[in-house]
Amino acid sequence: MRRVFFQPDIGEAVVYQIYFNSVGVAFDQKITSDENDRIQADREWNGTYNVKTNIGEDRWTLEAAIPLNQLGVEGNIHADWGINFRRKHQRLNSTGDWLVPISYDPATYGTLKFE
């Protein structure tokens, strides 16, 4: 599984979490937190993605096009987003995270710069 967390507006507590598996099936949800830092997952939120995968003997790769308007972004993009990534390998019971800990807390995310 490949998992990505997007926070398009660093000033808002809204995170989009998208999982992709090796055959291109997606699971996604919109995560929000309230003023008391309680997490709410909206699993009814569904994005539409153009996904291509390639399964090799010892690996698989994924390419996904994610329309930015589905993440609440319109028009010209010159901004910083919060972002994090995770790779999970069920059979080997292993994970690889870009930034640790993996969390719904955007304060733990790295920065994706659009210029």
SULWO-V752867 format. One record per residue. N is the residue number from 1. PHI is phi as a letter, one per 30 degrees, with the letter a starting at -180 (NA if undefined). PSI is psi in radians with two decimals (* if undefined). OMEGA is omega in whole degrees, -180 to 180 (NA if undefined). Layout:
BEGIN
n->N phi->PHI psi->PSI omega->OMEGA
n->N phi->PHI psi->PSI omega->OMEGA
END
This chain:
BEGIN
n->1 phi->NA psi->2.45 omega->172
n->2 phi->c psi->2.31 omega->-178
n->3 phi->b psi->2.38 omega->177
n->4 phi->b psi->2.48 omega->177
n->5 phi->c psi->2.14 omega->178
n->6 phi->c psi->2.35 omega->170
n->7 phi->b psi->1.57 omega->-174
n->8 phi->d psi->-0.53 omega->180
n->9 phi->b psi->1.84 omega->-176
n->10 phi->d psi->-0.40 omega->179
n->11 phi->d psi->-0.19 omega->-179
n->12 phi->c psi->2.59 omega->180
n->13 phi->d psi->0.99 omega->178
n->14 phi->b psi->2.19 omega->-180
n->15 phi->b psi->2.39 omega->174
n->16 phi->c psi->2.17 omega->-180
n->17 phi->c psi->2.21 omega->-178
n->18 phi->b psi->2.22 omega->175
n->19 phi->c psi->2.50 omega->171
n->20 phi->b psi->2.45 omega->174
n->21 phi->c psi->-3.10 omega->-172
n->22 phi->d psi->-0.28 omega->177
n->23 phi->c psi->0.19 omega->173
n->24 phi->i psi->0.16 omega->177
n->25 phi->d psi->2.38 omega->-178
n->26 phi->c psi->2.53 omega->166
n->27 phi->b psi->2.31 omega->-180
n->28 phi->b psi->2.79 omega->176
n->29 phi->a psi->2.72 omega->177
n->30 phi->c psi->2.16 omega->-176
n->31 phi->c psi->2.26 omega->174
n->32 phi->b psi->2.78 omega->173
n->33 phi->b psi->2.56 omega->-178
n->34 phi->c psi->-3.05 omega->-177
n->35 phi->d psi->-0.29 omega->176
n->36 phi->c psi->0.26 omega->-180
n->37 phi->i psi->0.47 omega->174
n->38 phi->d psi->2.29 omega->-177
n->39 phi->d psi->2.36 omega->174
n->40 phi->b psi->2.20 omega->179
n->41 phi->c psi->2.14 omega->176
n->42 phi->c psi->1.64 omega->-179
n->43 phi->d psi->-0.10 omega->175
n->44 phi->d psi->-0.35 omega->177
n->45 phi->d psi->2.26 omega->-179
n->46 phi->b psi->2.20 omega->175
n->47 phi->c psi->2.94 omega->175
n->48 phi->c psi->2.24 omega->-172
n->49 phi->b psi->2.63 omega->170
n->50 phi->c psi->1.91 omega->-172
n->51 phi->b psi->2.36 omega->173
n->52 phi->b psi->2.35 omega->176
n->53 phi->b psi->2.79 omega->175
n->54 phi->b psi->2.13 omega->-179
n->55 phi->c psi->2.06 omega->178
n->56 phi->c psi->-3.06 omega->-180
n->57 phi->d psi->-0.67 omega->-176
n->58 phi->b psi->0.26 omega->-180
n->59 phi->a psi->2.90 omega->169
n->60 phi->b psi->2.65 omega->-180
n->61 phi->b psi->2.76 omega->-176
n->62 phi->b psi->2.40 omega->170
n->63 phi->b psi->2.21 omega->-178
n->64 phi->b psi->2.31 omega->172
n->65 phi->c psi->2.15 omega->-177
n->66 phi->c psi->1.90 omega->178
n->67 phi->d psi->2.17 omega->-174
n->68 phi->d psi->-0.47 omega->180
n->69 phi->d psi->-0.36 omega->176
n->70 phi->d psi->-0.33 omega->179
n->71 phi->c psi->0.33 omega->177
n->72 phi->i psi->0.31 omega->-178
n->73 phi->c psi->2.26 omega->179
n->74 phi->b psi->2.60 omega->172
n->75 phi->i psi->-2.66 omega->-176
n->76 phi->d psi->2.32 omega->-177
n->77 phi->c psi->2.01 omega->171
n->78 phi->b psi->1.39 omega->-173
n->79 phi->a psi->2.97 omega->172
n->80 phi->c psi->2.36 omega->177
n->81 phi->c psi->2.71 omega->166
n->82 phi->d psi->2.50 omega->-178
n->83 phi->a psi->2.59 omega->171
n->84 phi->a psi->2.76 omega->-176
n->85 phi->b psi->2.62 omega->173
n->86 phi->b psi->2.44 omega->170
n->87 phi->c psi->2.24 omega->-180
n->88 phi->b psi->2.27 omega->-180
n->89 phi->c psi->1.73 omega->-174
n->90 phi->e psi->-0.83 omega->-174
n->91 phi->d psi->-0.65 omega->-180
n->92 phi->c psi->-0.01 omega->-179
n->93 phi->h psi->0.86 omega->-179
n->94 phi->b psi->2.72 omega->176
n->95 phi->b psi->2.70 omega->173
n->96 phi->b psi->2.08 omega->-178
n->97 phi->c psi->2.51 omega->176
n->98 phi->d psi->-0.94 omega->176
n->99 phi->b psi->2.39 omega->-179
n->100 phi->c psi->2.39 omega->6
n->101 phi->d psi->2.70 omega->169
n->102 phi->d psi->2.23 omega->-172
n->103 phi->a psi->2.85 omega->171
n->104 phi->d psi->-0.04 omega->-179
n->105 phi->d psi->1.92 omega->-178
n->106 phi->d psi->-0.31 omega->178
n->107 phi->d psi->-0.32 omega->-180
n->108 phi->c psi->0.04 omega->-175
n->109 phi->d psi->2.78 omega->171
n->110 phi->d psi->-3.01 omega->-177
n->111 phi->c psi->2.27 omega->172
n->112 phi->c psi->2.10 omega->-176
n->113 phi->c psi->2.21 omega->172
n->114 phi->c psi->2.23 omega->178
n->115 phi->b psi->* omega->NA
END
